[in-house]
Amino acid sequence: YIDLQLSKTELRLASGEKAVLYVCNGKTPVVPDIIRTSDQSVASLSMENGGVCVTAGDGGTATLTLGFAGHSAQVTVTVEQGVELEYITVEGESYVEVGENIYVTAVFLPQGAPEYPLTWKVDDPSIATISARGNSCTVTGVSPGETYILARTVEPVNGEYHSVMALITVYDKTAGSEPTDINLSAYYVELM
């Protein structure tokens, strides 16, 4: 009597992720003698500790056929390709009055890309100082002038550091140096 059961009938994996499936006769695991995939580029198969190891490849869907003793069942595997970080930009204001604060936030692109820890620094702390917290920082105007702030990934991402620089202008309203245009855009994007 064969009561073919699979540990799962559907899998959702990210590219590169692995999962192990078990073929059972009732509740008893058995070593499968039927192991096939409809698309090797989406899901590759190998034996691992009595189970079938599924390794997710390219994005897409594959149907796995697993079984024993002439009986088989199918598993649908859906592989979702992850979005990789391409670059970082910053959002927020770029002009700050002496003694006041503005807030700047790093944005990881394209949309849906994972966020990574950043280090922040300012080129000239006599003009502005920063207080960083995660993917954003507070910029405090110290004295009139211009300086750059830099946000950079702490560790390499896909083999390289990602960074962004933004120009910050500090003005003294009492001295009449107030800017007329307030708009922040990434001044310089560099992959190191």
Secondary structure, DSSP 8 states (H G I E B T S, - for coil): ---EEES-SEEEEETT-EEEE-EEETTEEE--SEEEES-TTTEEEEEETTEEEEEE-SSEEEEEEEEETTEEEEEEEEEE------EEEEEE-SEEEBT-EEEEEEEEESTT-----EEEEES-TTTEEEEEETTEEEEEE-SSEEEEEEEEESS-BTTB-EEEEEEEEEE-GGGT---S-------EEEE-
